[in-house]
Amino acid sequence: MAASDSLIRGSDHDGEALAPKQARLIRSAYKVMGEKGLNGLSLQDVADEAGVSKAILPYYFESKENLTLLTMRWVLARVAGRIREAIAGANSPEEKVSAMIDAIYVSPESNRRFYLVFFDFLGYAARNDRFADVGATFHEICNGLYAEVIKHGQEEGVFHNVDASEGATVVRALVDGLFTQWIQDKDWEKAHAECREVCKHSVLTYLTAGA
């Protein structure tokens, strides 16, 4: 499927062919989400950020929930696409892990915004099936990419023979767990590079243990 898996498997209306103004509104919504949280998101704030009239938002999205869902699909699709591209451009198993984590650790500011929004999103997903479906699909796609890296390393005799789907779950736990700690650090900007290197070391240590 690729193309970031049809924008995290949205409908045709949600998918790849976003109108330029619609894409601009989604980017503005994501910025507001990072600053105010999903609960604090208002159509007026999005309109102000985008420099448009609030009246235009219902035309493109019908409701605040639809805008939030489409924004999350867009954001999660970008993350999945970055990981996929990074893996494809690397050769050895170790290089694939390093490239994958570099693609996840974009920058302190980008990662902070993403995880502040993502943690809010998980709360919605636990209570709302529409959000849960988007979250489950993102989980499936990312774990599939991690499993792909693990299988390649096993074929090369570098990684130990853990079940690839189980290994992908552990890798994701390491990535998200480290980000959970990092985002609480008062010196999060300075700690970003160190956290990235700890993540690489931890993932590689887990995957090569006993190989």
Secondary structure, 3 states (H helix, E strand, C coil): CCHHHHHHHCCCCCCCCCCHHHHHHHHHHHHHHHHHCCCCCCHHHHHHHHCCCCCHHHHHHCCHHHHHHHHHHHHHHHHHHHHHHHHHCCCCHHHHHHHHHHHHCCCHHHHHHHHHHHHHHHHHHCCCHHHHHHHHHHHHHHHHHHHHHHHHHHHCCCCCCCCHHHHHHHHHHHHHHHHHHHCCCCCHHHHHHHHHHHHHHHHHHHHHCCC
